Amino acid sequence: PDLSVVTQELRVVSDTVINYGTKLGWYLDLLNPNLSGEGEGERVISRAILRSGRIIFTSMIPAPDPCQFGGEGWLMELDAVSGARLPEAVFDLNGDGEFDEADMVQIGVDGDGNPILVPPSGIKSEEGIINTPGVIEDDDKEYKFASGSSGGIQRIVESSGDAAGRKGWSQLR
């Protein structure tokens, strides 16, 4: 896939399966810039959304200088039960309206030299720190809108997956 059109930073989480016979749940380690002695750690301060078996949340990293406003934000989308990356691409990275191999990230190569492609689990906001997005569903797509600390609106196009709810109706007589 040609990811040269992708301008945003992306995150990929593992696809590790949770053994609920020995574990009580899952967690996600967030970025901690404090390890370098600068800035505040990443945190989740907005409410999460549960849709179609996915947990959708934003995280924020404040600006390193406490006298500055703003910072960075991420939109994350994971499997709600396991915390793992989703099995299919949900972010339309190249803007072609499709959710396919071209929207995946290469994380290595297999033994035969073929690329290992996985769907990204998070996308960095272009509008700084973002809040919980509003979601509008249209057929097989979701549009997520979130206001950002830059004053703009972040718009992300995603696959709706198997969203719950009525998809259509017909009148019975």
C-alpha positions in Angstrom: 0.0 0.0 0.0 1.1 3.5 -0.7 1.1 5.3 2.6 2.9 8.4 1.1 -0.5 10.1 1.2 -0.8 9.6 5.0 0.3 12.7 6.9 -0.9 11.9 10.4 1.0 9.9 13.0 -0.5 6.5 13.8 -0.4 4.0 16.6 -0.7 0.2 16.5 -1.5 -1.9 19.6 -1.0 -5.6 19.9 -3.5 -8.3 19.0 -2.9 -10.2 22.2 -5.7 -12.4 23.4 -6.8 -12.0 27.1 -7.2 -15.2 29.1 -10.0 -14.1 31.4 -9.4 -17.3 33.4 -6.2 -15.8 34.8 -6.7 -12.1 34.1 -9.3 -9.6 35.3 -9.1 -7.3 32.3 -6.8 -5.3 30.1 -5.1 -2.0 30.3 -3.1 0.3 27.9 0.2 1.9 28.8 0.0 5.6 27.8 3.0 7.6 26.7 4.9 9.1 29.6 7.2 12.0 28.5 8.2 12.4 32.2 10.7 9.6 31.6 12.8 12.2 29.8 12.2 14.7 32.6 10.0 17.0 30.5 6.3 17.5 30.2 3.3 15.7 31.6 2.2 12.2 30.9 -0.5 11.2 28.5 -3.9 10.8 30.1 -7.6 10.1 29.2 -9.8 12.8 30.6 -12.9 12.5 28.3 -15.6 9.9 28.4 -15.2 6.8 26.2 -17.7 5.6 23.7 -18.7 1.9 23.3 -20.0 1.1 19.8 -20.2 -2.2 18.0 -17.8 -3.9 20.4 -15.2 -1.1 20.1 -14.0 1.2 22.8 -13.4 4.6 21.3 -11.6 7.3 23.4 -9.3 10.3 23.2 -6.2 10.9 25.1 -4.2 14.1 25.6 -0.6 15.1 26.3 -0.3 18.6 27.7 2.2 21.0 26.3 5.7 20.4 27.9 5.8 24.0 29.2 3.1 24.5 31.9 2.9 28.2 30.8 1.8 27.2 27.3 -1.7 26.2 26.2 -2.6 23.2 24.2 -0.8 20.0 23.6 -1.4 16.8 21.6 -4.4 14.5 21.3 -5.1 11.0 20.0 -8.2 9.2 18.9 -8.0 5.5 19.8 -10.2 2.7 18.7 -9.7 -0.8 20.2 -11.6 -4.1 20.7 -13.6 -3.4 23.9 -13.3 -7.0 25.3 -9.6 -7.5 24.8 -8.1 -4.1 24.3 -6.5 -5.4 21.1 -6.3 -3.8 17.8 -9.2 -4.4 15.5 -9.0 -7.1 12.9 -9.9 -4.7 10.1 -9.0 -1.2 9.0 -11.3 1.4 10.5 -9.5 4.7 9.6 -9.7 5.8 5.9 -6.0 6.8 5.8 -5.8 7.5 2.1 -9.2 9.2 1.8 -10.4 6.9 -1.0 -13.7 6.0 0.8 -12.6 2.4 1.1 -11.4 0.5 4.2 -8.8 -2.0 2.8 -5.2 -3.0 2.7 -4.3 0.6 1.6 -5.4 1.8 5.1 -3.1 -0.6 7.0 0.3 0.0 8.4 3.4 -2.2 7.8 4.9 -3.4 11.0 7.5 -5.7 9.6 8.0 -8.6 7.1 7.2 -12.3 7.4 9.7 -15.1 6.7 9.1 -14.9 3.0 9.8 -11.1 2.9 6.1 -10.2 2.5 5.0 -7.1 4.4 3.0 -7.7 7.6 0.1 -5.2 7.4 -2.1 -4.4 10.4 -4.8 -1.8 11.0 -3.8 1.2 13.0 -5.4 1.6 16.5 -5.0 5.3 16.9 -4.6 8.4 14.9 -3.0 11.7 16.1 -5.2 14.7 16.1 -4.4 17.5 13.7 -6.3 19.9 16.0 -4.3 19.5 19.2 -6.1 18.1 22.3 -9.5 16.8 21.2 -12.5 15.9 23.2 -14.9 12.9 22.9 -16.0 12.9 19.3 -19.6 13.2 18.1 -20.4 10.3 15.7 -22.6 10.4 12.6 -23.2 7.1 10.8 -24.0 6.9 7.1 -24.3 3.4 5.7 -20.9 1.7 6.1 -19.1 4.8 7.3 -18.8 6.8 10.5 -17.8 10.4 10.7 -16.2 11.4 13.9 -16.1 15.2 14.8 -14.2 16.5 17.8 -13.3 20.1 18.7 -9.6 20.7 19.3 -7.5 23.0 21.4 -6.3 24.7 18.2 -9.9 26.1 17.7 -10.6 23.8 14.8 -12.7 20.6 14.3 -11.0 17.3 13.8 -13.0 15.1 11.2 -12.1 11.5 10.9 -13.8 9.1 8.4 -14.1 5.5 9.6 -15.7 2.2 8.8 -18.8 1.7 10.9 -18.2 -2.1 11.2 -21.3 -3.9 12.6 -22.9 -0.9 14.2 -26.0 -1.7 16.2 -29.3 -0.2 15.5 -31.8 -0.2 12.7 -30.2 -0.2 9.2 -33.5 0.1 7.4 -37.2 -0.6 7.6 -40.1 -1.7 5.6 -43.8 -1.4 6.2 -45.7 -4.6 6.8 -49.4 -4.8 6.0 
